[in-house]
Amino acid sequence: MAFDPATLVPILADVGLHWLMGIQHDLTRYILAAPLAWLVICVILAPVLKNRKIRPDSPPAKQMLVELFVSVRSVAVFSTVSLATLGLERAGVMWWTAIRESSAPLWVIVSFALTVVAHDAYFYWAHRLMHHPRLFRKFHRRHHKSHNPTPFTAYSFDLREAAVMASFTVIWLLLVPVSWMAFGLFMLHQIARNVLGHSGYELFPATRQGRPLFDWMTTVTHHDLHHSQAGWNYGLYFTWWDRWMGTEHPEYHARFAQVVRRPSREVLAGV
């Protein structure tokens, strides 16, 4: 039987449509989150938050423009990798469709929590592996060019790193029938935590003793230390893996306390 090229047209059109929709959704989240976080935290509220600024200097505008451009490139990679999920779904491999489409409150909450915890574990080990000397330059160097991070740093990845990060969703959705509503909430959660973690201002609450009020969560200082001293603090949402594996910066709590208890004049003086 002769092959008819015309049969490829609807398939390619379908794939192209899903690719564009993926870019639209991811780019919309990023454009809303990163510039908005920068405008609100780093510009409008900067005078109010000056005693919570982690570093005395501010990143140059050129750095933020480069990060924005690279992040758009990363979004294109995310959308390309996500086509694998479409292929698996069309092949009937994505099991328990009825559960995925369910909006039952209990499963939405449970599958959201499971996804956040699983992503944190995936991120920790993938992130730590990319810091291996043989992999760092090919996978993770671009992200660490933002030595003093900004909200725009969130998706500033090398192409290979973007593919690794996007692969989590394909693997996880293949293994677990996550509620689509929960998955949408997870995507909002991950970009929000990502841009806030790169904001340069310590936004998390502290106790009177200067310790993180929610010490099981990573703070802005926690991730900022990773950008200044890359051999520590690989976690994304939680401090668990860093503490279990002995990779949390030994001065983390002291640095956090210094930031949240530092008078404004000391911040301005660079103390």
Long-range contacts (C-beta under 8 A, 24 or more apart in sequence): 15-83, 15-86, 18-82, 18-83, 18-86, 19-79, 19-80, 19-83, 20-79, 22-78, 22-79, 22-82, 22-83, 23-75, 23-76, 23-79, 25-187, 26-75, 26-78, 26-79, 27-72, 27-75, 29-187, 29-188, 29-191, 30-71, 30-72, 30-75, 30-154, 30-155, 30-191, 33-151, 33-154, 33-191, 33-192, 33-194, 33-195, 34-68, 34-71, 34-151, 34-152, 34-154, 34-155, 34-195, 35-151, 35-152, 37-151, 37-195, 37-196, 37-199, 38-64, 38-150, 38-151, 38-152, 38-199, 41-151, 41-196, 41-199, 41-201, 41-203, 42-150, 42-151, 42-199, 42-200, 42-201, 49-201, 49-203, 50-264, 50-267, 50-268, 51-262, 51-263, 51-264, 51-267, 52-201, 52-202, 52-203, 52-259, 52-260, 53-200, 53-201, 53-259, 53-267, 54-200, 54-201, 54-202, 54-220, 54-221, 54-224, 54-259, 55-148, 55-200, 55-224, 56-267, 56-268, 56-269, 56-270, 57-148, 57-270, 58-148, 58-200, 59-146, 59-148, 59-149, 59-150, 59-200, 63-146, 63-148, 63-150, 64-150, 64-152, 66-156, 67-146, 67-150, 67-152, 67-153, 67-156, 68-152, 70-142, 70-155, 70-156, 70-157, 71-152, 71-154, 71-155, 71-156, 71-157, 73-159, 73-162, 74-155, 74-156, 74-157, 74-159, 74-162, 75-155, 77-157, 77-159, 77-162, 77-163, 77-166, 78-162, 78-165, 78-166, 80-166, 81-163, 81-166, 81-167, 81-169, 81-170, 82-166, 82-169, 82-170, 84-170, 85-169, 85-170, 85-173, 85-174, 88-170, 88-173, 88-174, 93-174, 94-173, 94-174, 94-177, 95-177, 96-177, 97-177, 99-177, 99-179, 100-177, 100-178, 100-179, 100-180, 101-179, 101-180, 102-179, 103-179, 103-181, 104-179, 107-179, 107-182, 108-179, 108-181, 108-182, 108-185, 109-182, 111-176, 111-177, 111-178, 111-179, 111-182, 111-183, 112-179, 112-182, 112-185, 112-186, 112-189, 114-176, 114-178, 115-172, 115-176, 115-178, 115-182, 115-183, 115-186, 116-186, 116-189, 116-237, 117-238, 118-168, 118-172, 118-176, 119-168, 119-172, 119-186, 119-190, 119-236, 119-237, 120-235, 120-236, 120-237, 120-238, 120-240, 120-241, 121-241, 122-168, 122-171, 122-172, 123-165, 123-168, 123-234, 123-235, 123-236, 123-237, 124-234, 124-235, 124-236, 124-241, 124-242, 124-245, 125-241, 126-164, 126-165, 126-168, 127-234, 127-236, 128-234, 128-245, 128-247, 130-161, 130-164, 131-230, 131-231, 131-234, 139-164, 144-227, 144-230, 146-198, 146-227, 147-227, 147-228, 148-200, 148-227, 149-198, 149-199, 149-200, 149-223, 149-224, 149-227, 150-198, 150-199, 150-200, 151-195, 151-196, 151-198, 151-199, 152-198, 153-198, 154-191, 154-194, 154-195, 154-197, 154-198, 155-194, 193-236, 193-237, 194-236, 196-220, 197-222, 197-223, 197-236, 198-223, 200-224, 202-256, 202-259, 202-260, 206-256, 206-257, 206-260, 206-261, 209-257, 210-256, 210-257, 210-258, 210-260, 210-261, 211-253, 211-256, 211-257, 212-253, 212-256, 215-239, 216-240, 219-256, 221-252, 221-255, 221-256, 221-259, 222-248, 222-249, 222-252, 222-256, 225-249, 225-251, 225-252, 225-255
